[in-house]
Structures are given as C-alpha cells and as structure tokens.
Amino acid sequence: MDWVYRCYIGKNLDKLAENDEEIKNDLKRVERLVMVALWCIQEDASLRPTMKKVTQMLEGVIEVSVPPCPWNYSSS
C-alpha cells in the first residue's frame, strides 16, 4: 500500500491502472476507493472508520476526507 499511497499523494492514480482503459476512464471513482482503503488501513485503529461509515463512503452518501499517511514513520 505504500506505493498506492505515494500514487495518491502524487496525483498519479493512473499508474494504478496502467493497462486497464476502463479504470483509467473512471479515475474519480478510483480516487474515492483508494481514499477509503487508506482510511481502513490506518496504523492507529482509532482513526479507522466503522464499517457503516465505510459503506456510506463507498456509496457516496458521505464525503471521503483526505486520509493521513497510514503509517507512523517516526523512529523510537
């Protein structure tokens, strides 16, 4: 997922679908799916959305806010 996060931050989501024209034609949807996925894999469990909220985000009922970096890179 590190590569996916870098593609998301760098606005290069088209790299996730290099050989799939159907996906390339719907990058807004891909962006929403990636954002939801990044929320779901947050290292800090308290930041992860409930399944109800995930469903609402996927259905477009609620907006998906920009997810933070899912990994804590600080060294101890």
C-alpha positions in Angstrom: 0.0 0.0 0.0 3.0 2.3 0.3 3.2 2.6 -3.5 -0.6 3.2 -3.7 -0.3 6.0 -1.0 2.6 7.6 -3.0 0.5 7.4 -6.2 -2.4 9.0 -4.3 -0.4 11.8 -2.8 1.5 12.5 -6.1 -1.8 12.6 -8.0 -0.6 9.7 -10.2 -3.6 7.3 -9.7 -3.4 6.5 -13.4 -0.3 4.4 -12.6 -2.6 2.0 -10.7 -4.4 1.1 -13.9 -1.6 1.2 -16.5 -3.2 -1.5 -18.7 -6.9 -1.0 -17.9 -8.6 1.6 -20.0 -11.9 1.1 -18.2 -10.4 2.1 -14.9 -8.4 5.0 -16.5 -11.7 6.4 -17.7 -13.1 6.5 -14.1 -10.2 7.8 -12.1 -12.5 9.9 -9.8 -14.1 6.6 -8.6 -10.6 5.0 -8.3 -9.6 8.0 -6.2 -12.6 7.5 -3.8 -11.8 3.8 -3.5 -8.2 4.5 -2.7 -9.0 7.1 -0.2 -11.4 4.7 1.6 -8.8 2.0 1.6 -6.2 4.3 3.0 -8.6 5.2 5.9 -9.2 1.5 6.5 -5.5 0.7 6.9 -4.6 3.4 9.3 -2.0 2.2 11.8 -3.8 4.0 14.6 -7.0 1.9 15.0 -8.9 4.9 16.4 -8.6 6.6 13.1 -10.2 3.8 11.1 -13.8 4.3 10.1 -16.6 2.0 11.2 -18.0 -0.4 8.6 -21.2 1.6 8.4 -19.1 4.7 7.6 -17.0 2.8 5.0 -20.2 1.6 3.3 -21.5 5.2 3.2 -18.3 6.5 1.8 -18.2 3.8 -0.9 -21.9 4.6 -1.8 -21.2 8.3 -2.0 -23.6 9.1 0.8 -20.9 10.9 2.8 -17.8 12.7 1.5 -14.4 11.0 1.9 -11.9 13.3 3.6 -8.3 13.3 2.7 -6.7 10.4 4.6 -3.5 10.9 6.6 -0.4 8.8 5.9 -1.4 5.4 7.2 2.0 4.6 8.7 3.9 6.1 11.6 7.4 6.7 10.3 8.8 8.2 13.4 11.5 6.2 15.0 11.6 5.3 18.7 
